[in-house]
């Protein structure tokens, strides 16, 4: 049967395209995370913020950085 080798070649091409797409998505995810991280202000450890008790509450990590956007096992 000559159809099977052609199907295997097509499957191989599709798998490689999927891997390439996943690499591109991973790169975009890293760029987004890097830019979001750069936008988060860095906490300062001055006596004012430590004594008021509000420093810990005001520097929470945004939910967008703590929850993955999509699963990696597509």
Wavefront OBJ file of the C-alpha trace (Angstrom):
o trace
v 0.000 0.000 0.000
v 1.623 3.257 -1.127
v -0.646 5.541 0.881
v 0.932 4.717 4.248
v 4.384 6.253 3.519
v 2.759 9.451 2.248
v 0.610 9.652 5.393
v 3.704 9.168 7.552
v 5.504 11.997 5.719
v 2.486 14.258 6.117
v 2.230 13.417 9.825
v 5.925 14.134 10.262
v 5.549 17.539 8.573
v 2.533 18.368 10.724
v 4.353 17.370 13.918
v 7.329 19.562 12.982
v 4.985 22.478 12.243
v 3.373 21.971 15.651
v 6.782 21.993 17.381
v 7.750 25.181 15.544
v 4.459 26.834 16.497
v 4.946 25.817 20.141
v 8.459 27.321 20.131
v 7.046 30.584 18.787
v 4.274 30.624 21.417
v 6.843 29.971 24.158
v 8.940 32.874 22.892
v 5.901 35.194 22.918
v 5.033 34.029 26.449
v 8.562 34.835 27.618
v 8.408 38.293 26.020
v 5.045 39.052 27.649
v 6.264 37.865 31.052
v 9.449 39.921 30.718
v 7.514 43.075 29.830
v 4.918 42.552 32.569
v 7.669 41.963 35.110
v 9.359 45.180 34.026
v 6.127 47.111 34.658
v 5.745 45.918 38.247
v 7.256 48.476 40.623
v 9.977 47.161 42.881
v 9.215 47.304 46.613
v 11.408 49.520 48.716
v 12.307 48.515 52.219
v 12.100 51.895 53.902
v 11.144 52.109 57.562
v 7.878 53.860 56.597
v 6.554 50.984 54.491
v 7.704 48.341 56.958
v 6.165 50.000 60.009
v 2.836 50.841 58.389
v 2.175 47.208 57.486
v 0.838 48.132 54.062
v 4.014 47.254 52.184
v 3.276 43.528 52.122
v -0.274 43.990 50.856
v 0.584 46.530 48.180
v 3.281 44.394 46.501
v 1.344 41.271 45.618
v 2.225 39.562 42.360
v -0.496 40.214 39.775
v -2.641 37.175 39.037
v -1.629 37.323 35.375
v 1.933 36.370 36.361
v 1.030 33.693 38.875
v -1.401 31.691 36.673
v -0.226 30.127 33.393
v -2.044 31.483 30.356
v -2.338 28.140 28.609
v -1.331 24.581 29.233
v 1.886 23.389 27.685
v 0.603 19.922 26.801
v -1.443 20.661 23.694
l 1 2 3 4 5 6 7 8 9 10 11 12 13 14 15 16 17 18 19 20 21 22 23 24 25 26 27 28 29 30 31 32 33 34 35 36 37 38 39 40 41 42 43 44 45 46 47 48 49 50 51 52 53 54 55 56 57 58 59 60 61 62 63 64 65 66 67 68 69 70 71 72 73 74
